[in-house]
Amino acid sequence: MNYSEDDVAHIERILETKNFYEILQVSTNATDEEIKASHKNLALQVHPDKNNAPGAKDAFIAVRKATAVLLDKERRKEYNEYLKSPYGFCEDKFDLSEEAVDAILITAGIVSAIGIAAGVIATGVAVYKWLTGGSKKEDEELRYAR
């Protein structure tokens, strides 16, 4: 084991966080300089060449993605608008799973449980897991089990 508990904690925090501001630990009013400073600090902590803990590469990619979006004025504006939208709680607005779409539509009252009766049990379980942080692998297994 060539990594510490702190290394693992940094990685877990980043991987469990979906909000780009929270990943970088900056405010929504952060300047480009603050974002760059946070990126530098976090990148050094989770870079796969410096941190051998499981998930370091994924955490590093998440830090880079968050930084790229927040430093691009147009993307940042779109991201901020997205966070304020009813869909802001979703992980990726362009890559919604079937279960996420069902959850949004049911919550919005657009589709009733009767409207998706054929998959209501599998969808209900998948939505529950999705809302409670179930793994994507479990969601995929449920999708293929239908």
C-alpha positions in Angstrom: 0.0 0.0 0.0 1.7 3.2 -1.2 -1.0 5.6 -0.2 -2.4 7.1 2.9 -5.9 7.4 4.4 -5.8 11.0 3.4 -5.2 10.0 -0.2 -8.2 7.8 -0.2 -10.4 10.4 1.5 -9.5 13.0 -1.1 -10.4 10.6 -3.9 -13.7 9.4 -2.2 -14.8 13.0 -1.6 -14.2 13.9 -5.3 -15.9 10.8 -6.7 -18.9 11.2 -4.5 -19.4 14.8 -5.4 -21.2 15.7 -8.7 -21.3 19.5 -8.4 -18.2 21.0 -10.1 -18.0 23.8 -7.5 -18.0 21.3 -4.7 -15.4 19.1 -6.4 -13.0 22.0 -6.6 -14.1 23.3 -3.2 -14.8 26.8 -4.5 -17.8 29.1 -4.3 -20.1 29.8 -7.2 -18.5 33.3 -7.4 -15.0 31.9 -7.6 -12.6 33.8 -9.8 -10.6 32.0 -12.5 -7.5 32.4 -10.3 -9.3 30.7 -7.4 -10.4 27.9 -9.7 -6.9 27.4 -11.1 -5.4 27.4 -7.6 -7.9 24.8 -6.4 -7.2 22.7 -9.5 -3.5 22.8 -8.9 -3.9 21.8 -5.3 -6.3 19.0 -6.0 -4.5 17.7 -9.1 -1.4 17.3 -7.0 -3.3 15.4 -4.4 -5.1 12.9 -6.8 -2.8 12.7 -9.8 -2.4 9.0 -10.6 1.4 9.4 -10.8 1.5 10.8 -7.3 -1.4 8.9 -5.7 -1.7 5.1 -6.0 -5.0 4.8 -4.2 -7.9 3.2 -6.1 -9.9 5.7 -8.1 -7.1 8.3 -8.4 -7.4 8.4 -12.2 -11.2 8.9 -12.0 -10.8 11.6 -9.4 -8.1 13.4 -11.5 -10.4 13.3 -14.5 -13.3 14.7 -12.4 -11.1 17.6 -11.2 -10.0 18.3 -14.8 -13.6 18.2 -16.1 -14.8 20.5 -13.4 -12.0 22.9 -14.0 -12.5 22.9 -17.7 -16.2 23.7 -17.4 -15.8 26.4 -14.8 -13.0 28.2 -16.6 -14.9 28.4 -19.9 -17.2 31.4 -19.6 -20.0 30.0 -21.9 -19.9 26.5 -20.3 -19.8 27.9 -16.8 -22.9 30.1 -17.6 -24.7 27.1 -19.0 -23.6 24.9 -16.0 -24.9 27.6 -13.6 -28.2 27.7 -15.4 -28.3 24.0 -15.4 -27.8 23.8 -11.6 -30.8 26.1 -11.1 -33.0 24.0 -13.4 -35.2 21.1 -12.1 -32.8 18.8 -13.9 -29.7 20.2 -12.0 -29.7 17.2 -9.6 -28.9 14.8 -12.5 -25.3 13.7 -13.0 -25.1 14.6 -16.7 -27.9 16.4 -18.5 -27.0 14.9 -21.8 -26.6 11.3 -20.5 -29.7 10.5 -18.5 -30.5 6.9 -17.9 -34.0 5.5 -18.6 -34.5 5.4 -14.8 -33.5 9.0 -14.4 -35.9 10.1 -17.2 -38.7 8.1 -15.5 -38.0 9.7 -12.2 -38.0 13.2 -13.6 -41.2 12.6 -15.6 -43.0 11.0 -12.6 -41.9 13.8 -10.3 -43.1 16.4 -12.8 -46.4 14.6 -13.1 -46.0 14.2 -16.8 -46.1 10.4 -16.7 -47.9 8.3 -14.1 -46.9 5.0 -12.8 -49.7 3.5 -14.9 -48.1 5.0 -18.0 -45.0 2.9 -17.4 -46.7 -0.1 -15.9 -44.7 -2.7 -17.8 -41.5 -1.6 -16.1 -42.9 -0.1 -12.9 -41.3 -2.5 -10.5 -37.9 -2.6 -12.1 -38.1 1.2 -12.6 -39.2 1.8 -9.0 -36.2 -0.2 -7.7 -33.9 1.5 -10.1 -35.2 5.0 -9.3 -34.9 4.2 -5.6 -31.3 3.1 -6.1 -30.6 6.1 -8.4 -32.0 8.5 -5.8 -30.1 6.9 -3.0 -26.8 6.7 -4.9 -27.0 3.1 -6.2 -24.3 2.1 -8.5 -24.6 2.4 -12.3 -23.7 -1.2 -12.6 -26.7 -2.1 -10.5 -28.8 0.2 -12.8 -27.4 -1.5 -15.9 -28.2 -5.0 -14.4 -31.8 -3.9 -13.8 -32.1 -2.5 -17.3 -31.0 -5.8 -18.9 -33.2 -7.8 -16.5 -36.4 -6.3 -17.9 
